[in-house]
Amino acid sequence: MKRVAMVAALLALSTQAIASKNFREIKSTKGIYDLIGSIPVGDESLGYALNRLGLTVKYIVVSEPDNSDINDGSFMYQRGDKFFDFTLNEPIERNRSCEIWSSFSLKLRKGRYLPESRTANFLLNQKCAAPD
């Protein structure tokens, strides 16, 4: 039970808290494939990286910070940022070289996708560590 509480706390901390009402959910198969196919991972796409690991996306929440987020003084958000929160169909997998969680987040800033969690860093950069 203690481990479950710790995992829940870590997931809550890793999720971007955006006050913006400017968000949308992508749940259609076509919408999900279009998005994950457009995110570069080396010479391929996030779609190929997920498929290679046997993972599928259940849904994606896309959000943009509003002025209150940008002006909160934290420097975490910039105008034009987009956040992508992915939820996978598979549960936590412990039999891989890097533990894959059931959700991860990416930030799109100035045309570059940046990992917001260890799972995202592993998927984008093949590094099993928290992003810099």
CYANA upper distance limits for C-alpha pairs under 8 A (distance plus 0.5 A):
  1 MET  CA      5 ALA  CA      6.86
  2 LYS  CA      6 MET  CA      6.79
  3 ARG  CA      7 VAL  CA      6.62
  4 VAL  CA      8 ALA  CA      6.64
  5 ALA  CA      9 ALA  CA      6.67
  6 MET  CA     10 LEU  CA      6.72
  7 VAL  CA     11 LEU  CA      6.68
  8 ALA  CA     12 ALA  CA      6.69
  9 ALA  CA     13 LEU  CA      6.75
 10 LEU  CA     14 SER  CA      6.64
 11 LEU  CA     15 THR  CA      6.83
 14 SER  CA    116 GLU  CA      7.82
 14 SER  CA    117 SER  CA      6.99
 15 THR  CA    105 SER  CA      7.72
 16 GLN  CA     83 PHE  CA      8.50
 18 ILE  CA     63 SER  CA      8.31
 18 ILE  CA     64 GLU  CA      8.28
 18 ILE  CA     65 PRO  CA      6.54
 18 ILE  CA     69 ASP  CA      7.03
 19 ALA  CA     65 PRO  CA      7.64
 19 ALA  CA     66 ASP  CA      7.77
 19 ALA  CA     68 SER  CA      7.95
 19 ALA  CA     69 ASP  CA      6.95
 20 SER  CA     63 SER  CA      7.99
 20 SER  CA     64 GLU  CA      7.23
 20 SER  CA     65 PRO  CA      5.95
 20 SER  CA     66 ASP  CA      5.64
 20 SER  CA     68 SER  CA      8.46
 20 SER  CA     69 ASP  CA      7.82
 21 LYS  CA     66 ASP  CA      8.46
 22 ASN  CA     63 SER  CA      6.31
 22 ASN  CA     64 GLU  CA      6.37
 22 ASN  CA     65 PRO  CA      7.91
 22 ASN  CA     66 ASP  CA      7.97
 23 PHE  CA     61 VAL  CA      7.32
 23 PHE  CA     62 VAL  CA      5.92
 23 PHE  CA     63 SER  CA      4.60
 23 PHE  CA     64 GLU  CA      7.01
 24 ARG  CA     61 VAL  CA      6.21
 24 ARG  CA     62 VAL  CA      5.87
 24 ARG  CA     63 SER  CA      7.06
 25 GLU  CA     59 TYR  CA      7.47
 25 GLU  CA     60 ILE  CA      6.17
 25 GLU  CA     61 VAL  CA      4.96
 25 GLU  CA     62 VAL  CA      6.81
 26 ILE  CA     31 GLY  CA      6.57
 26 ILE  CA     32 ILE  CA      6.79
 26 ILE  CA     59 TYR  CA      6.13
 26 ILE  CA     60 ILE  CA      5.55
 26 ILE  CA     61 VAL  CA      6.75
 26 ILE  CA     62 VAL  CA      8.19
 27 LYS  CA     31 GLY  CA      7.43
 27 LYS  CA     32 ILE  CA      7.15
 27 LYS  CA     58 LYS  CA      7.39
 27 LYS  CA     59 TYR  CA      5.23
 27 LYS  CA     60 ILE  CA      7.19
 28 SER  CA     32 ILE  CA      6.67
 28 SER  CA     59 TYR  CA      8.33
 29 THR  CA     33 TYR  CA      6.58
 30 LYS  CA     34 ASP  CA      6.47
 31 GLY  CA     35 LEU  CA      6.76
 32 ILE  CA     36 ILE  CA      6.65
 32 ILE  CA     57 VAL  CA      7.71
 32 ILE  CA     59 TYR  CA      7.53
 32 ILE  CA     60 ILE  CA      7.67
 33 TYR  CA     37 GLY  CA      6.20
 33 TYR  CA     47 GLY  CA      7.47
 34 ASP  CA     38 SER  CA      6.85
 35 LEU  CA     39 ILE  CA      7.22
 36 ILE  CA     45 SER  CA      7.30
 36 ILE  CA     46 LEU  CA      5.72
 36 ILE  CA     47 GLY  CA      5.29
 37 GLY  CA     45 SER  CA      5.88
 37 GLY  CA     46 LEU  CA      6.66
 37 GLY  CA     47 GLY  CA      5.58
 37 GLY  CA     48 TYR  CA      8.10
 38 SER  CA     45 SER  CA      6.96
 38 SER  CA     46 LEU  CA      8.08
 39 ILE  CA     45 SER  CA      5.93
 39 ILE  CA     46 LEU  CA      6.00
 39 ILE  CA     47 GLY  CA      8.33
 39 ILE  CA    113 TYR  CA      7.92
 40 PRO  CA     44 GLU  CA      6.47
 40 PRO  CA     45 SER  CA      4.94
 40 PRO  CA     46 LEU  CA      6.58
 40 PRO  CA    124 LEU  CA      8.45
 41 VAL  CA     45 SER  CA      5.35
 41 VAL  CA     46 LEU  CA      6.08
 41 VAL  CA     49 ALA  CA      7.77
 41 VAL  CA    123 LEU  CA      8.14
 41 VAL  CA    124 LEU  CA      5.79
 41 VAL  CA    125 ASN  CA      7.81
 42 GLY  CA    124 LEU  CA      8.12
 42 GLY  CA    125 ASN  CA      8.31
 44 GLU  CA     48 TYR  CA      6.92
 44 GLU  CA     49 ALA  CA      7.99
 45 SER  CA     49 ALA  CA      6.93
 46 LEU  CA     50 LEU  CA      6.57
 46 LEU  CA    123 LEU  CA      7.84
 46 LEU  CA    124 LEU  CA      7.81
 47 GLY  CA     51 ASN  CA      6.58
 48 TYR  CA     52 ARG  CA      6.47
 49 ALA  CA     53 LEU  CA      7.06
 49 ALA  CA    123 LEU  CA      7.16
 50 LEU  CA     54 GLY  CA      6.75
 50 LEU  CA     55 LEU  CA      5.53
 50 LEU  CA     56 THR  CA      7.09
 50 LEU  CA    123 LEU  CA      8.05
 51 ASN  CA     55 LEU  CA      6.11
 51 ASN  CA     56 THR  CA      7.43
 55 LEU  CA     88 LEU  CA      7.42
 55 LEU  CA     89 ASN  CA      7.78
 55 LEU  CA     90 GLU  CA      7.11
 56 THR  CA     88 LEU  CA      6.20
 56 THR  CA     89 ASN  CA      6.30
 56 THR  CA     90 GLU  CA      7.73
 57 VAL  CA     86 PHE  CA      7.25
 57 VAL  CA     87 THR  CA      6.39
 57 VAL  CA     88 LEU  CA      4.84
 57 VAL  CA     89 ASN  CA      6.38
 58 LYS  CA     86 PHE  CA      8.19
 58 LYS  CA     87 THR  CA      6.04
 58 LYS  CA     88 LEU  CA      5.54
 58 LYS  CA     89 ASN  CA      5.65
 59 TYR  CA     86 PHE  CA      6.70
 59 TYR  CA     87 THR  CA      6.04
 59 TYR  CA     88 LEU  CA      7.73
 60 ILE  CA     84 PHE  CA      7.03
 60 ILE  CA     85 ASP  CA      6.02
 60 ILE  CA     86 PHE  CA      5.11
 60 ILE  CA     87 THR  CA      6.78
 61 VAL  CA     83 PHE  CA      8.42
 61 VAL  CA     84 PHE  CA      6.22
 61 VAL  CA     85 ASP  CA      5.58
 61 VAL  CA     86 PHE  CA      7.16
 62 VAL  CA     82 LYS  CA      7.38
 62 VAL  CA     83 PHE  CA      6.11
 62 VAL  CA     84 PHE  CA      5.19
 62 VAL  CA     85 ASP  CA      7.02
 63 SER  CA     82 LYS  CA      6.25
 63 SER  CA     83 PHE  CA      5.69
 63 SER  CA     84 PHE  CA      7.17
 64 GLU  CA     80 GLY  CA      7.91
 64 GLU  CA     81 ASP  CA      6.61
 64 GLU  CA     82 LYS  CA      5.26
 64 GLU  CA     83 PHE  CA      6.72
 65 PRO  CA     69 ASP  CA      5.98
 65 PRO  CA     70 ILE  CA      6.97
 65 PRO  CA     77 TYR  CA      7.26
 65 PRO  CA     78 GLN  CA      8.26
 65 PRO  CA     79 ARG  CA      7.87
 65 PRO  CA     81 ASP  CA      7.39
 65 PRO  CA     82 LYS  CA      7.80
 66 ASP  CA     70 ILE  CA      6.85
 67 ASN  CA     71 ASN  CA      6.40
 68 SER  CA     72 ASP  CA      6.46
 69 ASP  CA     77 TYR  CA      7.10
 70 ILE  CA     75 PHE  CA      7.75
 70 ILE  CA     76 MET  CA      8.17
 70 ILE  CA     77 TYR  CA      5.66
 70 ILE  CA     78 GLN  CA      6.21
 70 ILE  CA     79 ARG  CA      7.15
 77 TYR  CA     81 ASP  CA      7.15
 78 GLN  CA    109 ARG  CA      8.43
 80 GLY  CA    109 ARG  CA      7.46
 80 GLY  CA    110 LYS  CA      8.02
 81 ASP  CA    107 LYS  CA      7.31
 81 ASP  CA    108 LEU  CA      6.16
 81 ASP  CA    109 ARG  CA      5.54
 81 ASP  CA    110 LYS  CA      8.00
 82 LYS  CA    107 LYS  CA      6.22
 82 LYS  CA    108 LEU  CA      5.57
 82 LYS  CA    109 ARG  CA      7.41
 83 PHE  CA    105 SER  CA      7.51
 83 PHE  CA    106 LEU  CA      6.34
 83 PHE  CA    107 LYS  CA      5.06
 83 PHE  CA    108 LEU  CA      6.81
 84 PHE  CA    105 SER  CA      5.99
 84 PHE  CA    106 LEU  CA      5.65
 84 PHE  CA    107 LYS  CA      6.78
 84 PHE  CA    108 LEU  CA      8.44
 85 ASP  CA    103 SER  CA      7.61
 85 ASP  CA    104 PHE  CA      6.42
 85 ASP  CA    105 SER  CA      4.95
 85 ASP  CA    106 LEU  CA      7.16
 86 PHE  CA    103 SER  CA      5.88
 86 PHE  CA    104 PHE  CA      5.87
 86 PHE  CA    105 SER  CA      6.57
 87 THR  CA    102 SER  CA      6.42
 87 THR  CA    103 SER  CA      4.91
 87 THR  CA    104 PHE  CA      7.35
 88 LEU  CA    102 SER  CA      5.57
 88 LEU  CA    103 SER  CA      6.36
 89 ASN  CA    102 SER  CA      7.63
 90 GLU  CA    102 SER  CA      6.69
 91 PRO  CA    101 TRP  CA      7.41
 91 PRO  CA    102 SER  CA      5.78
 92 ILE  CA     99 GLU  CA      7.62
 92 ILE  CA    100 ILE  CA      6.24
 92 ILE  CA    101 TRP  CA      5.23
 92 ILE  CA    102 SER  CA      6.04
 93 GLU  CA     99 GLU  CA      6.42
 93 GLU  CA    100 ILE  CA      6.08
 93 GLU  CA    101 TRP  CA      7.48
 94 ARG  CA     98 CYS  CA      8.24
 94 ARG  CA     99 GLU  CA      5.88
 94 ARG  CA    100 ILE  CA      7.85
 95 ASN  CA     99 GLU  CA      7.88
 96 ARG  CA    100 ILE  CA      8.22
 98 CYS  CA    119 THR  CA      8.41
 98 CYS  CA    122 PHE  CA      7.84
 98 CYS  CA    128 CYS  CA      6.11
 99 GLU  CA    119 THR  CA      7.86
100 ILE  CA    119 THR  CA      6.08
101 TRP  CA    119 THR  CA      6.86
104 PHE  CA    116 GLU  CA      7.84
104 PHE  CA    117 SER  CA      6.71
104 PHE  CA    119 THR  CA      6.58
104 PHE  CA    120 ALA  CA      6.14
105 SER  CA    115 PRO  CA      7.01
105 SER  CA    116 GLU  CA      5.74
105 SER  CA    117 SER  CA      6.84
105 SER  CA    120 ALA  CA      6.79
106 LEU  CA    113 TYR  CA      6.78
106 LEU  CA    114 LEU  CA      6.03
106 LEU  CA    115 PRO  CA      5.25
106 LEU  CA    116 GLU  CA      5.82
106 LEU  CA    117 SER  CA      8.35
106 LEU  CA    120 ALA  CA      7.17
107 LYS  CA    112 ARG  CA      8.48
107 LYS  CA    113 TYR  CA      6.09
107 LYS  CA    114 LEU  CA      5.55
107 LYS  CA    115 PRO  CA      6.94
107 LYS  CA    116 GLU  CA      7.20
108 LEU  CA    112 ARG  CA      5.96
108 LEU  CA    113 TYR  CA      5.02
108 LEU  CA    114 LEU  CA      6.73
109 ARG  CA    113 TYR  CA      7.03
109 ARG  CA    114 LEU  CA      7.87
115 PRO  CA    120 ALA  CA      5.41
115 PRO  CA    121 ASN  CA      5.53
115 PRO  CA    124 LEU  CA      7.59
115 PRO  CA    131 PRO  CA      6.76
116 GLU  CA    120 ALA  CA      6.83
116 GLU  CA    121 ASN  CA      7.76
116 GLU  CA    131 PRO  CA      7.08
117 SER  CA    121 ASN  CA      6.63
117 SER  CA    130 ALA  CA      6.33
117 SER  CA    131 PRO  CA      6.82
118 ARG  CA    122 PHE  CA      6.64
118 ARG  CA    127 LYS  CA      8.44
118 ARG  CA    128 CYS  CA      6.73
118 ARG  CA    129 ALA  CA      5.70
118 ARG  CA    130 ALA  CA      4.81
118 ARG  CA    131 PRO  CA      6.77
119 THR  CA    123 LEU  CA      6.75
119 THR  CA    128 CYS  CA      7.80
120 ALA  CA    124 LEU  CA      6.55
121 ASN  CA    125 ASN  CA      5.94
121 ASN  CA    126 GLN  CA      7.13
121 ASN  CA    127 LYS  CA      6.37
121 ASN  CA    128 CYS  CA      7.31
121 ASN  CA    129 ALA  CA      7.38
121 ASN  CA    130 ALA  CA      7.24
121 ASN  CA    131 PRO  CA      6.35
122 PHE  CA    126 GLN  CA      4.73
122 PHE  CA    127 LYS  CA      5.10
122 PHE  CA    128 CYS  CA      5.57
122 PHE  CA    129 ALA  CA      7.73
123 LEU  CA    127 LYS  CA      8.38
